[in-house]
């Protein structure tokens, strides 16, 4: 049984072409240091010129989303950057609901 995961991201930089988030996370199933979820040692780079009908998986696959992994990032199943993937899904849900990119978000599972 999984003990869980926790990840955070916050807006780092935005211009007309890209939006960049800093992110970090804790995988409670592995050894980690308390406070790792607020290191913000990884980056998620999203190109803004993507087709909004594409899935998040396709955006990663076609290079519209790039990741510099945080210290505790890991692969789960077919998802190479589990924290980044989960956070991007939440960010895009915010974009869909509110019409703009969120300044930050948190993922807990």
N, C-alpha and C positions, 0 to 999 in steps of 0.2 A: 504494500500500500504506500502511495506517495505521501510524503510529509508536506509537500507544497512548494510553491514558488512565489516570488514577489519581485516586481520590477517597476521602475520609475523612468519617466523621460521628461525632459523639459526643453523648451525651444531654445536653441543656441543662436541661430542666424537664419534670416529669411531675406531673399531678394526676388527678382522677377522670374528667375529660372529654377531655383531650388529652395527647399526648406530643410534645415539641418536641426536634428534633435540630439542632445546628449542623453545617454541612457545607461542604466546599470541594473543589476538584479541579484537576487539571492536564490539559490537552489537549495532548499532545506534538506534535500536528499543527499547532498554532498557536504564536505567540509567547507566552511566559509567563515569569514570574519564578520562579526557583528558590525553593522553599518555599511556593508558592501552595497546595499541597495541605494545608497546615496553617494557613491563614488563618482558617478557620471563619467565613467572612463571609456565608454563606447560611443559611437556615433551612428545615427541613421540618417542617410541622405536621400531625399525624395525629389526627383525631377518633377517639375510641375506640368510639363507638357504631355502627360499621359492621357490615354483614352479612359474616361471615367466609367466606361462599361466593363473594363478589365477587372478581374479578380485580384486580390492582394497577391496571391500565389503567382499569377501571370506578371504582375508588376515587378516582383523579385526576379522571376525567370528572364524577363526581357530587359533587365538592367535599369528600370526606372527607379528602383529602390536599391541602394547599396548600403552595406553595413561594415563598419569597423567594430568588431565584436568587443563587448565589455569582458572584464576578467572572468566572470562566471557564466558567460554564454555557453550554450550547449545545443546539441542536435537532439531532437526528439522525433522519432519516426522519419518521415521524409522532410521534415522542417529543419534546415541547417542552423538557423538562428532563432531559437524558440522564443526568447524574450523579445527580440526585435519584431518578430512576426506577430506576437500577441499585442504588443504596443501599437504597431501600425494598424492592426485591425481596429483597435479602440480609437485611434486617431482618425481613421477614415469614417468610423461610425459618427464621431463628432462632426466631421466635415459634412457628412450626409444630413445629420440632424440640424446643425446650426449654420451651415454654409461658410464656415471658415475653419482654419486649422487651429486646434486647441493649443494653448500655451504649455500644457503639461498633461500627463495622464499616468495612472497607476494600474498595474495588472496584479491581481492576486488569484491564486488557484490552489 
